[in-house]
Amino acid sequence: MCCRTIAAAVDRSALAGTTGSAGVDNVQGEEQKKLDIIANDILLEGTREHAALAALASEEMARISRTSQERTAGQYLLLFDPLDGSSNVDINAPVGTIFSILRCPGARVPATEADFLQPGSEQVCAGYAIYGPATMLVLTTGEGTHGFTLERGSGEFILTHPRMSIPCQTREFAINTANTRHWESPVKRYVQECMAGTHGPRQQDFNMRWVAAMVADVHRILLRGGVFLYPQDGREVSRFGKLRLLYEANPMSMLVEQAGGKSSTGHERVMDIQPHTLHQRTPVMLGSRDEVERLENYHQHARRPLPDLVDALRNLWTEY
């Protein structure tokens, strides 16, 4: 219901005057769009009284929101990014809602922020709604990734993409190349090799695709393969990554892994990270398994320059 309501709000945003900035910043210190606030309110009002939920957490809020404390505590915790890529609304490009569901530890009433600090491997459900030419709901409960398309006449989501599958190999990558100068050497190496095409070490041409909304880039990967990169870089704001672990990286990683892909920071599996704060950030590299493993290998190689030098000298001595 909430995703249908948000889809309708996005559809009529230009006519309703709800595009553009709201004139305030969110807890992340980022400019909020009017639709960020609208989508967040829709999700809060539509879910906070659900009997199964103990508490909610949103990328747009500094603290968690508890459900009614007078009744028995719910079994689950809901986390969400209400409108991923909200700046795309102004140019009529795809945006979406990302969500994650965790079990609430124990039977405490009320739930606390600490209850949300679970690794992504503990998710029981993850998904997103994408608002584009069609509204789709893509989700997993740990038994494959499945896509449902909204039939606007009836308001029902119809299963149209069962068992979505990401091919192991790809010739597409998604990254914001404007940040090239800030990347670490393994990411620079990977992108340079892709861009070198048939004349480079990969000996094949690649295409780059970048929508600037994670939900849209991941949706493309689920449908036809590819790899999405949002690495850490040398700037203070992105030193530990830019994407939110609990609201974006974990749910998208679960969807990708359930579709046969892989998700990593370059150093470790995203869903193995133990969160320490509600709005923790992380680097993300996800999509076609072979490409993510290549990126991991490049990161491992970059961490051991001295052994590599010793090996090279040893080989030269043996040849001599």
HELIX and SHEET records of a PDB file:
HELIX    1   1 CYS A    2  ASP A   11  1                                  10    
HELIX    2   2 SER A   13  ALA A   16  1                                   4    
HELIX    3   3 LYS A   34  THR A   47  1                                  14    
HELIX    4   4 SER A   86  ILE A   91  5                                   6    
HELIX    5   5 GLU A  113  PHE A  116  5                                   4    
HELIX    6   6 GLY A  120  GLU A  122  5                                   3    
HELIX    7   7 THR A  177  HIS A  182  5                                   6    
HELIX    8   8 SER A  185  ALA A  196  1                                  12    
HELIX    9   9 GLY A  197  HIS A  199  5                                   3    
HELIX   10  10 MET A  214  ARG A  224  1                                  11    
HELIX   11  11 GLU A  236  SER A  238  5                                   3    
HELIX   12  12 LEU A  245  ALA A  249  3                                   5    
HELIX   13  13 ASN A  250  GLN A  258  1                                   9    
HELIX   14  14 VAL A  270  ASP A  272  5                                   3    
HELIX   15  15 ARG A  289  ARG A  303  1                                  15    
HELIX   16  16 PRO A  305  GLU A  319  1                                  15    
SHEET    1   A 2 SER A  21  ASP A  25  0                                        
SHEET    2   A 2 GLU A  31  LYS A  33 -1                                        
SHEET    1   B 8 SER A  65  ARG A  66  0                                        
SHEET    2   B 8 LEU A  53  SER A  58 -1                                        
SHEET    3   B 8 TYR A  76  ASP A  84  1                                        
SHEET    4   B 8 VAL A  95  ARG A 103 -1                                        
SHEET    5   B 8 GLN A 123  TYR A 131 -1                                        
SHEET    6   B 8 THR A 135  THR A 140 -1                                        
SHEET    7   B 8 THR A 145  GLU A 151 -1                                        
SHEET    8   B 8 GLU A 156  HIS A 161 -1                                        
SHEET    1   C 5 ASN A 207  MET A 208  0                                        
SHEET    2   C 5 GLU A 172  ALA A 174  1                                        
SHEET    3   C 5 VAL A 227  TYR A 230  1                                        
SHEET    4   C 5 VAL A 284  GLY A 287 -1                                        
SHEET    5   C 5 LYS A 262  SER A 264 -1                                        
SHEET    1   D 2 LEU A 243  ARG A 244  0                                        
SHEET    2   D 2 ARG A 281  THR A 282 -1                                        
END                                                                             
